[in-house]
Each structure stands twice: as structure tokens, then as C-alpha cells.
């Protein structure tokens, strides 16, 4: 499954930062509509993969971004949820996609170990 390998690579990244797997409280991701990643599938498998790898059962918070498009005709920048939209300012189809394919690790927080 595609999303399992994505969960693995996110955890690889966190493990590299931490040096070793540690119990995580929450992982925050940013996913664009053009990334080809299903946020729902990722939410579904993430906790299982994390637990197997020794990261505990972290919550997953996903920010969904929009596609940002620069219109080559009127030079306006606009955001859409999908690509089947013309420029809202001039109805042009001539454009440059600026973002929307991101899959980013925003943050990962550790469960705080309380010292008695
Ligand atoms: Zn335009």
C-alpha cells in the first residue's frame, strides 16, 4: 500500500532527527491535493506503522493545502481545490502551477516524560 511506505518515510525522517524511535504525542503533516497522497488512508495506517516502529501511538494532524496557480494572462495568483477551474479573474487557462504537490512534515511532538 502506497500510504504505508509514506508513513514509513515520515517516521524515517523523525527517527533521523531523534536518533532513535521515541514515543510521539502528535505528528503534523501538510498535504497538497496534487501530492497523490490520500490523507484518509494515511490517517488509517499511520498509528499502526508508528506503533510497530516503536513510536507509540501518535495522533496525526493533517493540514490540507490548496493548489496555488499563477495566471499567465492576467498575472493574478489564485487557489483552487482541483485543477478543473479557469482563472476567476480573466477566465484564462494559461497558467503555471506554483504549489499543491507538497507532502511535508510540519512538526512532531514527543510525549513528555515526567520526572518524579
Ligand atoms: Zn487570469
Backbone and ligand atoms as CSV (ligand in chain L), in Angstrom:
chain,resi,resn,atom,element,x,y,z
A,1,UNK,N,N,0.848,-1.193,0.000
A,1,UNK,CA,C,0.000,0.000,0.000
A,1,UNK,C,C,0.888,1.250,0.000
A,2,UNK,N,N,0.577,2.155,-0.872
A,2,UNK,CA,C,1.309,3.399,-1.075
A,2,UNK,C,C,1.483,4.204,0.225
A,3,UNK,N,N,0.391,4.361,0.966
A,3,UNK,CA,C,0.425,5.206,2.165
A,3,UNK,C,C,1.277,4.619,3.287
A,4,UNK,N,N,1.410,3.282,3.310
A,4,UNK,CA,C,2.268,2.659,4.326
A,4,UNK,C,C,3.718,3.086,4.110
A,5,UNK,N,N,4.165,3.095,2.854
A,5,UNK,CA,C,5.541,3.500,2.589
A,5,UNK,C,C,5.743,4.984,2.864
A,6,UNK,N,N,4.688,5.776,2.701
A,6,UNK,CA,C,4.778,7.204,3.033
A,6,UNK,C,C,4.903,7.372,4.556
A,7,UNK,N,N,4.078,6.607,5.298
A,7,UNK,CA,C,4.172,6.631,6.759
A,7,UNK,C,C,5.578,6.223,7.197
A,8,UNK,N,N,6.135,5.185,6.527
A,8,UNK,CA,C,7.491,4.729,6.842
A,8,UNK,C,C,8.513,5.848,6.621
A,9,UNK,N,N,8.401,6.553,5.499
A,9,UNK,CA,C,9.412,7.575,5.220
A,9,UNK,C,C,9.276,8.784,6.138
A,10,UNK,N,N,8.048,9.088,6.571
A,10,UNK,CA,C,7.859,10.173,7.544
A,10,UNK,C,C,8.530,9.786,8.868
A,11,UNK,N,N,8.319,8.527,9.262
A,11,UNK,CA,C,8.917,8.055,10.518
A,11,UNK,C,C,10.441,7.946,10.416
A,12,UNK,N,N,10.937,7.593,9.213
A,12,UNK,CA,C,12.388,7.584,8.978
A,12,UNK,C,C,12.978,8.964,9.251
A,13,UNK,N,N,12.268,9.969,8.747
A,13,UNK,CA,C,12.707,11.355,8.889
A,13,UNK,C,C,12.745,11.762,10.370
A,14,UNK,N,N,11.694,11.389,11.104
A,14,UNK,CA,C,11.612,11.713,12.530
A,14,UNK,C,C,12.700,10.960,13.298
A,15,UNK,N,N,12.908,9.688,12.918
A,15,UNK,CA,C,13.916,8.880,13.601
A,15,UNK,C,C,15.315,9.459,13.408
A,16,UNK,N,N,15.567,9.963,12.217
A,16,UNK,CA,C,16.861,10.572,11.926
A,16,UNK,C,C,17.084,11.814,12.799
A,17,UNK,N,N,15.992,12.586,13.026
A,17,UNK,CA,C,16.077,13.785,13.863
A,17,UNK,C,C,16.313,13.423,15.334
A,18,UNK,N,N,15.635,12.361,15.773
A,18,UNK,CA,C,15.684,11.993,17.188
A,18,UNK,C,C,16.883,11.107,17.530
A,19,UNK,N,N,17.393,10.402,16.534
A,19,UNK,CA,C,18.476,9.464,16.787
A,19,UNK,C,C,17.972,8.049,17.019
A,20,UNK,N,N,16.790,7.913,17.602
A,20,UNK,CA,C,16.177,6.610,17.858
A,20,UNK,C,C,14.677,6.822,18.022
A,21,UNK,N,N,13.868,5.781,17.793
A,21,UNK,CA,C,12.423,5.943,17.970
A,21,UNK,C,C,12.064,6.312,19.414
A,22,UNK,N,N,11.164,7.259,19.583
A,22,UNK,CA,C,10.658,7.649,20.903
A,22,UNK,C,C,9.150,7.819,20.796
A,23,UNK,N,N,8.475,7.682,21.924
A,23,UNK,CA,C,7.015,7.826,21.914
A,23,UNK,C,C,6.619,9.243,21.506
A,24,UNK,N,N,5.812,9.350,20.476
A,24,UNK,CA,C,5.384,10.646,19.969
A,24,UNK,C,C,3.962,10.957,20.424
A,25,UNK,N,N,3.713,12.221,20.683
A,25,UNK,CA,C,2.357,12.643,21.046
A,25,UNK,C,C,1.552,12.937,19.784
A,26,UNK,N,N,2.168,13.720,18.900
A,26,UNK,CA,C,1.458,14.096,17.684
A,26,UNK,C,C,2.416,14.405,16.542
A,27,UNK,N,N,1.980,14.056,15.348
A,27,UNK,CA,C,2.728,14.365,14.142
A,27,UNK,C,C,1.825,15.216,13.260
A,28,UNK,N,N,2.393,16.302,12.769
A,28,UNK,CA,C,1.619,17.231,11.960
A,28,UNK,C,C,2.165,17.244,10.528
A,29,UNK,N,N,1.292,17.034,9.571
A,29,UNK,CA,C,1.709,16.995,8.176
A,29,UNK,C,C,0.953,18.023,7.358
A,30,UNK,N,N,1.539,18.361,6.241
A,30,UNK,CA,C,0.910,19.265,5.303
A,30,UNK,C,C,0.826,18.524,3.967
A,31,UNK,N,N,-0.376,18.345,3.445
A,31,UNK,CA,C,-0.552,17.567,2.226
A,31,UNK,C,C,-1.309,18.376,1.180
A,32,UNK,N,N,-0.734,18.471,0.010
A,32,UNK,CA,C,-1.380,19.186,-1.087
A,32,UNK,C,C,-2.214,18.238,-1.935
A,33,UNK,N,N,-3.234,18.773,-2.625
A,33,UNK,CA,C,-4.118,17.915,-3.434
A,33,UNK,C,C,-3.412,17.237,-4.601
A,34,UNK,N,N,-2.249,17.765,-5.024
A,34,UNK,CA,C,-1.548,17.174,-6.166
A,34,UNK,C,C,-0.468,16.182,-5.751
A,35,UNK,N,N,-0.343,15.958,-4.444
A,35,UNK,CA,C,0.710,15.060,-3.961
A,35,UNK,C,C,0.410,13.596,-4.267
A,36,UNK,N,N,-0.860,13.297,-4.560
A,36,UNK,CA,C,-1.234,11.917,-4.827
A,36,UNK,C,C,-1.373,11.089,-3.567
A,37,UNK,N,N,-1.314,11.756,-2.406
A,37,UNK,CA,C,-1.418,11.043,-1.137
A,37,UNK,C,C,-2.846,11.148,-0.609
A,38,UNK,N,N,-3.401,10.032,-0.236
A,38,UNK,CA,C,-4.721,10.047,0.381
A,38,UNK,C,C,-4.570,10.257,1.882
A,39,UNK,N,N,-5.020,11.421,2.353
A,39,UNK,CA,C,-4.914,11.747,3.779
A,39,UNK,C,C,-5.676,10.724,4.617
A,40,UNK,N,N,-6.810,10.254,4.101
A,40,UNK,CA,C,-7.637,9.284,4.827
A,40,UNK,C,C,-6.887,7.962,5.016
A,41,UNK,N,N,-6.263,7.465,3.936
A,41,UNK,CA,C,-5.516,6.211,4.036
A,41,UNK,C,C,-4.319,6.353,4.960
A,42,UNK,N,N,-3.682,7.513,4.892
A,42,UNK,CA,C,-2.522,7.761,5.734
A,42,UNK,C,C,-2.925,7.804,7.205
A,43,UNK,N,N,-4.033,8.472,7.492
A,43,UNK,CA,C,-4.563,8.506,8.861
A,43,UNK,C,C,-4.851,7.091,9.359
A,44,UNK,N,N,-5.353,6.276,8.444
A,44,UNK,CA,C,-5.744,4.920,8.780
A,44,UNK,C,C,-4.535,4.054,9.167
A,45,UNK,N,N,-3.434,4.190,8.430
A,45,UNK,CA,C,-2.303,3.277,8.657
A,45,UNK,C,C,-1.208,3.867,9.540
A,46,UNK,N,N,-1.215,5.177,9.744
A,46,UNK,CA,C,-0.077,5.819,10.405
A,46,UNK,C,C,0.192,5.306,11.825
A,47,UNK,N,N,-0.864,5.228,12.642
A,47,UNK,CA,C,-0.692,4.801,14.033
A,47,UNK,C,C,-0.156,3.365,14.121
A,48,UNK,N,N,-0.632,2.502,13.227
A,48,UNK,CA,C,-0.181,1.108,13.211
A,48,UNK,C,C,1.309,1.021,12.879
A,49,UNK,N,N,1.704,1.743,11.830
A,49,UNK,CA,C,3.112,1.737,11.420
A,49,UNK,C,C,3.977,2.334,12.532
A,50,UNK,N,N,3.492,3.427,13.136
A,50,UNK,CA,C,4.252,4.092,14.202
A,50,UNK,C,C,4.456,3.160,15.394
A,51,UNK,N,N,3.414,2.444,15.747
A,51,UNK,CA,C,3.476,1.545,16.891
A,51,UNK,C,C,4.474,0.414,16.638
A,52,UNK,N,N,4.427,-0.164,15.437
A,52,UNK,CA,C,5.364,-1.228,15.047
A,52,UNK,C,C,6.811,-0.770,15.128
A,53,UNK,N,N,7.033,0.502,14.833
A,53,UNK,CA,C,8.406,1.023,14.775
A,53,UNK,C,C,8.889,1.554,16.120
A,54,UNK,N,N,8.017,1.546,17.142
A,54,UNK,CA,C,8.431,1.989,18.471
A,54,UNK,C,C,8.200,3.461,18.749
A,55,UNK,N,N,7.260,4.056,18.020
A,55,UNK,CA,C,6.949,5.476,18.223
A,55,UNK,C,C,5.684,5.695,19.051
A,56,UNK,N,N,5.174,4.632,19.659
A,56,UNK,CA,C,3.931,4.758,20.406
A,56,UNK,C,C,2.753,4.860,19.452
A,57,UNK,N,N,1.705,5.533,19.870
A,57,UNK,CA,C,0.530,5.716,19.010
A,57,UNK,C,C,0.249,7.214,18.887
A,58,UNK,N,N,1.013,7.881,18.037
A,58,UNK,CA,C,0.841,9.336,17.919
A,58,UNK,C,C,-0.442,9.723,17.191
A,59,UNK,N,N,-0.977,10.858,17.561
A,59,UNK,CA,C,-2.082,11.434,16.810
A,59,UNK,C,C,-1.528,12.001,15.509
A,60,UNK,N,N,-2.360,12.064,14.503
A,60,UNK,CA,C,-1.903,12.610,13.223
A,60,UNK,C,C,-2.788,13.789,12.867
A,61,UNK,N,N,-2.145,14.917,12.661
A,61,UNK,CA,C,-2.885,16.112,12.294
A,61,UNK,C,C,-2.476,16.498,10.873
A,62,UNK,N,N,-3.449,16.551,9.984
A,62,UNK,CA,C,-3.128,16.817,8.582
A,62,UNK,C,C,-3.737,18.141,8.135
A,63,UNK,N,N,-2.864,19.017,7.663
A,63,UNK,CA,C,-3.338,20.271,7.061
A,63,UNK,C,C,-3.440,20.039,5.569
A,64,UNK,N,N,-4.594,20.264,5.010
A,64,UNK,CA,C,-4.744,20.117,3.557
A,64,UNK,C,C,-4.581,21.485,2.915
A,65,UNK,N,N,-3.653,21.560,1.990
A,65,UNK,CA,C,-3.434,22.834,1.314
A,65,UNK,C,C,-4.220,22.861,0.001
A,66,UNK,N,N,-4.296,24.026,-0.597
A,66,UNK,CA,C,-4.959,24.154,-1.895
A,66,UNK,C,C,-3.897,24.238,-2.989
A,67,UNK,N,N,-4.344,24.106,-4.216
A,67,UNK,CA,C,-3.449,24.293,-5.353
A,67,UNK,C,C,-3.337,25.798,-5.595
A,68,UNK,N,N,-2.113,26.297,-5.657
A,68,UNK,CA,C,-1.909,27.716,-5.932
A,68,UNK,C,C,-1.446,27.853,-7.384
A,69,UNK,N,N,-2.174,28.678,-8.123
A,69,UNK,CA,C,-1.926,28.824,-9.557
A,69,UNK,C,C,-1.651,30.291,-9.887
A,70,UNK,N,N,-0.665,30.481,-10.731
A,70,UNK,CA,C,-0.347,31.821,-11.215
A,70,UNK,C,C,-0.881,31.932,-12.633
A,71,UNK,N,N,-1.745,32.889,-12.859
A,71,UNK,CA,C,-2.332,33.063,-14.187
A,71,UNK,C,C,-1.326,33.776,-15.099
A,72,UNK,N,N,-1.046,33.154,-16.258
A,72,UNK,CA,C,-0.085,33.738,-17.192
A,72,UNK,C,C,-0.696,34.861,-18.033
A,73,UNK,N,N,-2.030,34.985,-18.000
A,73,UNK,CA,C,-2.687,36.026,-18.792
A,73,UNK,C,C,-2.826,37.330,-18.017
A,74,UNK,N,N,-3.433,37.249,-16.798
A,74,UNK,CA,C,-3.645,38.491,-16.048
A,74,UNK,C,C,-2.676,38.631,-14.874
A,75,UNK,N,N,-1.815,37.625,-14.694
A,75,UNK,CA,C,-0.760,37.624,-13.680
A,75,UNK,C,C,-1.258,37.598,-12.235
A,76,UNK,N,N,-2.545,37.257,-12.054
A,76,UNK,CA,C,-3.074,37.080,-10.701
A,76,UNK,C,C,-2.691,35.694,-10.180
A,77,UNK,N,N,-2.655,35.568,-8.874
A,77,UNK,CA,C,-2.439,34.256,-8.261
A,77,UNK,C,C,-3.720,33.857,-7.559
A,78,UNK,N,N,-4.149,32.610,-7.763
A,78,UNK,CA,C,-5.384,32.158,-7.140
A,78,UNK,C,C,-5.262,30.719,-6.651
A,79,UNK,N,N,-6.154,30.335,-5.746
A,79,UNK,CA,C,-6.142,28.992,-5.169
A,79,UNK,C,C,-7.387,28.225,-5.587
A,80,UNK,N,N,-7.215,26.961,-5.889
A,80,UNK,CA,C,-8.358,26.097,-6.216
A,80,UNK,C,C,-8.205,24.761,-5.500
A,81,UNK,N,N,-9.302,24.058,-5.352
A,81,UNK,CA,C,-9.262,22.730,-4.751
A,81,UNK,C,C,-8.926,21.660,-5.776
A,82,UNK,N,N,-9.258,21.920,-7.015
A,82,UNK,CA,C,-8.922,20.972,-8.075
A,82,UNK,C,C,-8.440,21.771,-9.285
A,83,UNK,N,N,-7.985,21.045,-10.291
A,83,UNK,CA,C,-7.367,21.726,-11.427
A,83,UNK,C,C,-8.326,22.078,-12.552
A,84,UNK,N,N,-9.599,21.697,-12.390
A,84,UNK,CA,C,-10.552,21.922,-13.465
A,84,UNK,C,C,-11.211,23.302,-13.363
A,85,UNK,N,N,-10.445,24.301,-12.947
A,85,UNK,CA,C,-11.015,25.637,-12.799
A,85,UNK,C,C,-10.204,26.629,-13.622
A,86,UNK,N,N,-10.910,27.516,-14.265
A,86,UNK,CA,C,-10.247,28.581,-15.008
A,86,UNK,C,C,-9.893,29.712,-14.053
A,87,UNK,N,N,-9.100,30.658,-14.529
A,87,UNK,CA,C,-8.755,31.815,-13.714
A,87,UNK,C,C,-10.035,32.573,-13.349
A,88,UNK,N,N,-10.277,32.821,-12.055
A,88,UNK,CA,C,-11.506,33.520,-11.646
A,88,UNK,C,C,-11.499,35.000,-12.035
A,89,UNK,N,N,-10.340,35.506,-12.423
A,89,UNK,CA,C,-10.227,36.928,-12.757
A,89,UNK,C,C,-10.442,37.183,-14.249
A,90,UNK,N,N,-9.892,36.315,-15.107
A,90,UNK,CA,C,-9.973,36.568,-16.549
A,90,UNK,C,C,-10.415,35.348,-17.351
A,91,UNK,N,N,-10.738,34.230,-16.655
A,91,UNK,CA,C,-11.197,33.001,-17.318
A,91,UNK,C,C,-10.154,32.341,-18.206
A,92,UNK,N,N,-8.913,32.692,-18.021
A,92,UNK,CA,C,-7.862,32.108,-18.846
A,92,UNK,C,C,-7.489,30.712,-18.342
A,93,UNK,N,N,-6.946,29.931,-19.251
A,93,UNK,CA,C,-6.472,28.589,-18.909
A,93,UNK,C,C,-4.938,28.563,-18.932
A,94,UNK,N,N,-4.322,29.686,-19.353
A,94,UNK,CA,C,-2.857,29.768,-19.417
A,94,UNK,C,C,-2.322,30.036,-18.017
A,95,UNK,N,N,-1.555,29.102,-17.495
A,95,UNK,CA,C,-1.202,29.243,-16.091
A,95,UNK,C,C,0.024,28.421,-15.723
A,96,UNK,N,N,0.549,28.729,-14.560
A,96,UNK,CA,C,1.676,27.989,-14.012
A,96,UNK,C,C,1.275,27.535,-12.618
A,97,UNK,N,N,1.402,26.240,-12.368
A,97,UNK,CA,C,1.069,25.732,-11.044
A,97,UNK,C,C,2.241,26.036,-10.106
A,98,UNK,N,N,1.940,26.743,-9.025
A,98,UNK,CA,C,3.019,27.141,-8.113
A,98,UNK,C,C,3.203,26.160,-6.970
A,99,UNK,N,N,2.112,25.655,-6.423
A,99,UNK,CA,C,2.228,24.665,-5.365
A,99,UNK,C,C,0.960,23.852,-5.266
A,100,UNK,N,N,1.009,22.801,-4.479
A,100,UNK,CA,C,-0.149,21.934,-4.338
A,100,UNK,C,C,0.273,20.477,-4.275
A,101,UNK,N,N,1.575,20.225,-4.563
A,101,UNK,CA,C,2.049,18.841,-4.563
A,101,UNK,C,C,2.898,18.532,-3.333
A,102,UNK,N,N,2.763,19.367,-2.275
A,102,UNK,CA,C,3.629,19.188,-1.122
A,102,UNK,C,C,3.179,18.038,-0.218
A,103,UNK,N,N,4.166,17.407,0.355
A,103,UNK,CA,C,3.935,16.434,1.416
A,103,UNK,C,C,5.036,16.755,2.410
A,104,UNK,N,N,4.678,17.497,3.447
A,104,UNK,CA,C,5.686,17.996,4.364
A,104,UNK,C,C,5.406,17.585,5.792
A,105,UNK,N,N,6.493,17.314,6.487
A,105,UNK,CA,C,6.414,17.085,7.914
A,105,UNK,C,C,6.487,18.456,8.575
A,106,UNK,N,N,5.412,18.881,9.204
A,106,UNK,CA,C,5.373,20.211,9.829
A,106,UNK,C,C,6.019,20.141,11.204
A,107,UNK,N,N,5.565,19.202,12.016
A,107,UNK,CA,C,6.143,19.060,13.345
A,107,UNK,C,C,5.870,17.665,13.899
A,108,UNK,N,N,6.659,17.306,14.878
A,108,UNK,CA,C,6.437,16.066,15.613
A,108,UNK,C,C,6.702,16.375,17.070
A,109,UNK,N,N,5.746,16.068,17.934
A,109,UNK,CA,C,5.960,16.359,19.341
A,109,UNK,C,C,6.087,15.069,20.138
A,110,UNK,N,N,7.000,15.093,21.062
A,110,UNK,CA,C,7.262,13.939,21.907
A,110,UNK,C,C,6.324,13.930,23.105
A,111,UNK,N,N,6.008,12.735,23.577
A,111,UNK,CA,C,5.281,12.645,24.838
A,111,UNK,C,C,6.263,13.047,25.930
A,112,UNK,N,N,5.880,14.003,26.744
A,112,UNK,CA,C,6.786,14.476,27.791
A,112,UNK,C,C,6.904,13.456,28.914
A,113,UNK,N,N,8.141,13.166,29.214
A,113,UNK,CA,C,8.377,12.216,30.296
A,113,UNK,C,C,8.436,13.008,31.608
A,114,UNK,N,N,7.529,12.662,32.503
A,114,UNK,CA,C,7.514,13.398,33.769
A,114,UNK,C,C,8.509,12.795,34.762
A,115,UNK,N,N,9.289,13.650,35.357
A,115,UNK,CA,C,10.279,13.200,36.334
A,115,UNK,C,C,9.723,13.379,37.740
A,116,UNK,N,N,9.732,12.313,38.493
A,116,UNK,CA,C,9.193,12.390,39.861
A,116,UNK,C,C,10.317,12.745,40.815
L,1,ZN,ZN,ZN,-6.220,35.403,-15.097
